[in-house]
Amino acid sequence: MKASQWRQWRASLRDTWLLLNEFRTPLFLFTIAVLGIGLFYDGRARLVHEATGSLAESIYLVLSLAFFQPAGDFPDDVFLQIVFFIMPIIGLSTLASGLADFGMLIFNRKLRNKEWEMAVASTFNNHTILVGLGHLGYRVVQNLHAMDEPVVAIELNPSADLVQTVQAMGIPVIQDDATREAALQAAGITRARTIVMCSQNDALNLQIAVRARNLKPDIRVVVRIFDDDFAESLQKQFGFLAMSATSMAAPAFAAAAGGADVTRPITVENESLSLARLALEPDSKLIGKTIGQVEDRYDLNVVLLKRKGQPDVQPANDRVLEKHDTLAVLGNPQQISLLVHDSHA
């Protein structure tokens, strides 16, 4: 089963469970009524010699009556006859309307778009939360999706076309105010690896970043900041990776979300180049590869390899990468994004 299909299946189960919780009161009352009246029916039927055969059959008869489907003959005893008349009324009053609403909501989840998107988001782990589906945010989502990185988006007022486009990628879009703790919790903030703020409001981005850190102190924070000096100050004081959208391309934001420290691109002979620092995790796909293989595969230049605190500038092509190595690479932001993805895989 593909990961997307498995996620949809899990989301369906969670959504169904949430719906059942919403209708738990009528379900509980109906269950109590069936069991209680079933016990009464069985005892009374035995007393007047009209027993159905067993307690289970009596309860099944009462359940059938609630749905206008009697499973036995009409009794002679007046008290048992009353059961035949009152159970359909109990079924209608406690369950029928609830079942109709339940069926409509579970088979037409478009009526509950926000709840469904939250159910899908609940299946994500070690993912990236992206706040702000504007021009930059959408391009960052595209790059993260191309890197096969799991993403949950939060946007208060997204356009209908944009939501459909992003959802078609298998990315849930939670339409809510990201400054609210409930919105971040719905996006899975406690299970997320990174949060990226791409809105055009610096103060709003900072507010969300601080709230995210309060909810998960070790989460990686990437913030879009228009003022370069302010961005540098945030990085020093809070440890946020603050990046200027005026000088950073969407692939660079995606690489930063993946865990690399990326500089703003410079243009050399019409080619956009960035310098990135990346620490290899123990399960990185890059472990066991040589420097030459990495450079050829990702079309970039490894300018430094740091191992056990010892830097090696312009390392030899035959040096084999080990876990906890740190690389400094120079290349196109898009290629750096691919390198970051494979490093985390």
Secondary structure by P-SEA (a helix, b strand, c coil): ccaaaaaaaaaaaaaaaaaaaaaaaaaaaaaaaaaaaaaaaaaaaaaaccccccaaaaaaaaaaaaaccccccccccaaaaaaacaaaaaaaaccaaaaaaaaaaaaccccaaaaaaaaaaaacccbbbbccccaaaaaaaaaaaaacbbbbbbbccccaaaaaaaaaacbbbbccccccaaaaaaaccccccbbbbccccaaaaaaaaaaaaaacccbbbbbbcccaaaaaaaaaccccbbbbcccccaaaaaaaaaccccccccccccbbbbbbbbbbccccccccccaaaaaaacccccccccccccccccccccccccccbbbbbbccaaaaaaaaaaaac
